[in-house]
Amino acid sequence: MTVQRLLSGAIYLLSGAIGILTFVYPFFLPVAAGGAGLYARSQQAPLLTAALVGLSVLALMVELQGQAINAKTVAMLGMLVAVTSVLRFLEVAFPLPGGFSPVFAPIILAGYVFGGRFGYLMGTFSLLASALITGGVGPWLPYQMFTAGWVGLTAGWLRRIPGVAGRRSEGSPNPGIGTRVLMFLAVFGFFWGLLYGVIINVYFWPFATGPVDQTWAPGIGLSETLGRYAVFYLVTSLVWDLFRAGGNAALILLLGAPMANALTRFQRRFRFEVGSHA
């Protein structure tokens, strides 16, 4: 393993650690911050966004220097980010029911085909670019970027599961995924459709007000915290997120095979090497 690869891995780990810390640190505050806490979140957002973008660009540059990826990989990343951003614009222009969004299926498929690091970068940059295009910039943006990055990252990890990295039969003209893998990716997309909402809500939930059994208070234990959050999520977010989860699964089932086939052919033609699907 090269020094560049170790360094880029450390950068990704640092980025992930910062993301986790920004979500959970309010739970360690001695007192409830309320509206002041949300205001603090808004003040932190530009710094978090700059840090996340800076670390992602730095990781990309390190891997370019170490030849873990090449210029064509970067071009492909830029193209996919642009396409995903257009999908987000269409989502805003023509609102879809609930939390349905077409942006997660491409992130999942790209992460699966090109690897976790590529998927992480696509997730973070796609949410950033689409927010700039649609005017969706706000204190929530870095948290959306972190979480979308984790979607792409974990999609790349799927190839390490026996049977999930399978190809079509050798006689097939398409080099992409088969029915079994497509179904697995659809389930994965459904799972992340819910988990994305579960994670994003944590950005503001420690500062929320409302019924005692749905809000957090300093000093309560982990089990009670999880129980209150579960009630809050079930009451406020589950139905909304089910639209996102179902949309992810439907898009992957309908368009996943041709999209994955096209990405795989492009990968093979230009010999992409994204850290052995790390």
VMD Tcl script that draws the C-alpha trace (Angstrom):
set ca {
  {0.00 0.00 0.00}
  {1.49 3.31 -1.11}
  {2.03 6.34 1.07}
  {-0.47 8.25 -1.07}
  {-3.13 5.62 -0.49}
  {-2.52 5.65 3.25}
  {-2.71 9.43 3.26}
  {-5.93 9.54 1.24}
  {-7.44 6.89 3.52}
  {-6.55 9.02 6.53}
  {-8.24 12.01 4.90}
  {-11.44 10.04 4.33}
  {-11.36 8.81 7.93}
  {-10.87 12.37 9.19}
  {-13.78 13.56 7.08}
  {-15.99 10.79 8.45}
  {-14.92 11.51 12.02}
  {-15.76 15.21 11.61}
  {-19.16 14.27 10.20}
  {-20.01 11.94 13.07}
  {-18.78 14.46 15.64}
  {-20.89 17.28 14.22}
  {-24.01 15.14 14.47}
  {-23.51 13.84 18.01}
  {-21.75 16.60 19.96}
  {-25.01 18.34 21.06}
  {-25.86 15.24 23.10}
  {-22.82 15.92 25.27}
  {-23.75 19.51 26.07}
  {-24.53 20.09 29.77}
  {-27.71 22.03 29.05}
  {-30.30 22.11 26.29}
  {-29.40 24.78 23.74}
  {-32.84 25.22 22.14}
  {-33.02 27.96 19.53}
  {-29.51 29.10 20.41}
  {-28.25 25.67 19.40}
  {-29.89 25.90 15.99}
  {-28.39 29.35 15.55}
  {-24.98 27.92 16.39}
  {-25.57 25.22 13.79}
  {-26.24 27.90 11.17}
  {-23.01 29.67 12.11}
  {-21.02 26.44 11.86}
  {-22.45 25.38 8.51}
  {-20.14 27.43 6.23}
  {-17.06 26.18 8.10}
  {-18.25 22.57 7.95}
  {-19.05 22.86 4.25}
  {-15.64 24.38 3.52}
  {-13.90 21.68 5.58}
  {-15.77 18.87 3.84}
  {-15.14 20.24 0.36}
  {-11.50 20.94 1.18}
  {-10.90 17.43 2.53}
  {-12.67 15.84 -0.46}
  {-10.62 17.84 -2.95}
  {-7.44 17.07 -1.00}
  {-8.22 13.33 -1.06}
  {-8.86 13.53 -4.79}
  {-5.56 15.32 -5.41}
  {-3.61 12.83 -3.29}
  {-5.09 9.90 -5.18}
  {-4.33 11.58 -8.51}
  {-0.71 12.00 -7.46}
  {-0.54 8.38 -6.35}
  {-2.29 7.21 -9.55}
  {-4.99 5.44 -7.56}
  {-7.32 7.25 -9.95}
  {-6.69 9.05 -13.20}
  {-7.89 12.16 -14.98}
  {-10.65 10.22 -16.74}
  {-12.02 9.20 -13.34}
  {-12.23 12.85 -12.34}
  {-13.95 13.69 -15.63}
  {-16.46 10.91 -15.03}
  {-17.04 12.12 -11.48}
  {-17.71 15.64 -12.74}
  {-20.14 14.41 -15.38}
  {-22.09 12.27 -12.91}
  {-22.23 15.11 -10.39}
  {-23.60 17.41 -13.11}
  {-26.26 14.87 -14.13}
  {-27.29 14.28 -10.53}
  {-27.51 18.03 -9.94}
  {-29.86 18.37 -12.91}
  {-32.03 15.62 -11.42}
  {-32.17 17.59 -8.17}
  {-33.18 20.70 -10.11}
  {-36.00 18.77 -11.80}
  {-37.07 17.49 -8.38}
  {-37.39 21.07 -7.14}
  {-39.07 22.32 -10.33}
  {-41.57 19.45 -10.33}
  {-42.05 18.43 -6.69}
  {-42.47 14.73 -6.08}
  {-44.50 13.18 -3.23}
  {-42.96 12.98 0.23}
  {-39.21 12.69 0.41}
  {-38.85 11.03 -2.99}
  {-35.69 12.18 -4.75}
  {-34.03 10.85 -7.91}
  {-30.50 11.75 -6.77}
  {-29.74 8.74 -4.57}
  {-30.05 5.99 -7.19}
  {-27.16 7.39 -9.31}
  {-25.00 7.81 -6.18}
  {-25.65 4.20 -5.15}
  {-24.98 2.80 -8.63}
  {-21.82 4.85 -9.14}
  {-20.50 3.85 -5.72}
  {-21.23 0.20 -6.47}
  {-19.50 0.25 -9.87}
  {-16.52 2.53 -9.19}
  {-15.96 1.90 -5.50}
  {-16.64 3.47 -2.14}
  {-14.25 6.39 -2.40}
  {-15.69 7.43 -5.73}
  {-19.19 7.05 -4.27}
  {-18.30 9.19 -1.26}
  {-16.98 12.00 -3.44}
  {-19.98 11.79 -5.76}
  {-22.39 11.97 -2.84}
  {-20.77 14.99 -1.24}
  {-20.19 16.94 -4.44}
  {-23.64 16.10 -5.86}
  {-25.44 17.52 -2.83}
  {-23.20 20.60 -2.86}
  {-23.63 21.30 -6.57}
  {-27.38 20.66 -6.52}
  {-27.81 22.95 -3.50}
  {-26.00 25.74 -5.32}
  {-28.16 25.23 -8.41}
  {-31.49 25.00 -6.60}
  {-30.81 27.58 -3.89}
  {-30.94 24.90 -1.22}
  {-27.95 26.25 0.68}
  {-28.53 26.42 4.41}
  {-27.25 25.15 7.76}
  {-28.47 21.68 6.82}
  {-26.22 21.43 3.74}
  {-23.02 19.98 5.27}
  {-25.07 17.34 7.07}
  {-26.76 16.37 3.81}
  {-23.35 16.23 2.12}
  {-21.88 14.01 4.83}
  {-24.85 11.63 4.72}
  {-25.02 11.43 0.92}
  {-21.29 10.70 0.94}
  {-21.89 7.81 3.32}
  {-24.56 6.48 0.94}
  {-22.03 6.30 -1.90}
  {-19.27 4.98 0.36}
  {-21.30 2.07 1.68}
  {-22.54 1.23 -1.82}
  {-18.91 0.55 -2.74}
  {-18.57 -1.79 0.23}
  {-21.31 -4.03 -1.18}
  {-18.81 -5.65 -3.53}
  {-17.08 -7.19 -0.55}
  {-20.20 -9.22 0.24}
  {-20.05 -12.69 -1.36}
  {-22.44 -12.92 -4.28}
  {-23.09 -9.19 -4.56}
  {-20.16 -8.53 -6.91}
  {-21.41 -11.09 -9.42}
  {-21.60 -10.30 -13.12}
  {-23.96 -11.47 -15.80}
  {-23.25 -14.77 -17.47}
  {-20.22 -14.82 -19.74}
  {-22.41 -15.09 -22.84}
  {-24.29 -11.92 -22.02}
  {-23.51 -8.91 -24.23}
  {-23.80 -6.61 -21.21}
  {-21.01 -6.62 -18.61}
  {-23.12 -5.14 -15.83}
  {-25.19 -6.46 -12.97}
  {-27.65 -9.34 -12.98}
  {-31.11 -9.67 -11.49}
  {-29.94 -10.90 -8.08}
  {-27.54 -7.99 -7.62}
  {-30.16 -5.54 -8.92}
  {-32.62 -6.74 -6.29}
  {-29.96 -6.42 -3.59}
  {-29.21 -2.85 -4.68}
  {-32.93 -2.03 -4.64}
  {-33.19 -3.27 -1.04}
  {-30.04 -1.28 -0.22}
  {-31.62 1.84 -1.76}
  {-34.82 1.31 0.24}
  {-32.81 0.93 3.46}
  {-30.83 4.10 2.81}
  {-34.02 5.98 1.92}
  {-35.08 5.52 5.53}
  {-31.65 5.77 7.12}
  {-30.91 9.06 5.36}
  {-33.91 10.61 7.08}
  {-33.02 9.04 10.42}
  {-29.53 10.57 10.26}
  {-30.50 13.99 8.90}
  {-33.09 14.53 11.65}
  {-30.33 14.27 14.24}
  {-28.97 17.57 12.89}
  {-31.78 19.49 14.61}
  {-33.51 17.03 16.95}
  {-31.45 17.81 20.13}
  {-32.69 21.41 19.88}
  {-36.33 20.63 19.06}
  {-39.21 21.43 21.38}
  {-42.43 19.46 21.77}
  {-43.88 16.56 23.74}
  {-41.54 15.20 26.38}
  {-41.61 11.69 24.91}
  {-40.39 13.05 21.55}
  {-37.63 15.48 22.57}
  {-34.19 15.16 24.05}
  {-33.13 16.52 27.44}
  {-29.66 16.61 29.00}
  {-29.04 13.85 31.49}
  {-31.31 11.15 30.04}
  {-29.68 7.81 29.28}
  {-28.88 6.29 25.91}
  {-31.86 3.92 25.90}
  {-34.31 6.71 26.72}
  {-32.70 8.96 24.11}
  {-33.13 6.27 21.46}
  {-36.70 5.60 22.57}
  {-37.69 9.25 22.40}
  {-36.04 9.66 19.03}
  {-37.83 6.57 17.71}
  {-41.19 8.04 18.73}
  {-40.26 11.40 17.17}
  {-39.21 9.72 13.93}
  {-42.29 7.53 13.69}
  {-44.62 10.48 14.27}
  {-42.92 13.10 12.11}
  {-40.79 11.45 9.42}
  {-41.48 7.81 8.65}
  {-44.24 8.34 6.07}
  {-42.22 11.08 4.35}
  {-39.11 8.88 4.20}
  {-41.03 5.88 2.90}
  {-41.57 7.80 -0.33}
  {-37.82 8.29 -0.63}
  {-37.12 4.66 0.18}
  {-39.72 3.37 -2.28}
  {-38.51 5.81 -4.93}
  {-34.92 4.65 -4.55}
  {-35.93 1.01 -4.92}
  {-38.20 1.71 -7.91}
  {-35.58 3.74 -9.79}
  {-32.92 1.10 -9.23}
  {-35.25 -1.68 -10.41}
  {-36.36 0.28 -13.48}
  {-33.12 1.95 -14.54}
  {-30.39 0.31 -12.47}
  {-29.39 -2.39 -14.96}
  {-28.86 -0.13 -18.01}
  {-27.19 2.55 -15.89}
  {-24.84 0.06 -14.22}
  {-24.09 -1.59 -17.57}
  {-23.18 1.78 -19.11}
  {-20.99 2.73 -16.14}
  {-19.28 -0.66 -16.17}
  {-18.54 -0.46 -19.91}
  {-17.12 3.02 -19.42}
  {-15.02 1.80 -16.51}
  {-13.60 -1.10 -18.50}
  {-12.99 0.95 -21.63}
  {-10.94 3.58 -19.83}
  {-9.48 1.24 -17.19}
  {-10.65 3.15 -14.13}
  {-8.85 2.13 -10.98}
  {-10.52 3.50 -7.88}
  {-8.53 1.90 -5.09}
  {-9.81 -1.64 -5.73}
  {-13.34 -0.60 -4.70}
  {-12.19 0.51 -1.25}
}
mol new
graphics top color blue
foreach p $ca { graphics top sphere $p radius 0.5 }
foreach p [lrange $ca 0 end-1] q [lrange $ca 1 end] { graphics top cylinder $p $q radius 0.2 }
display resetview
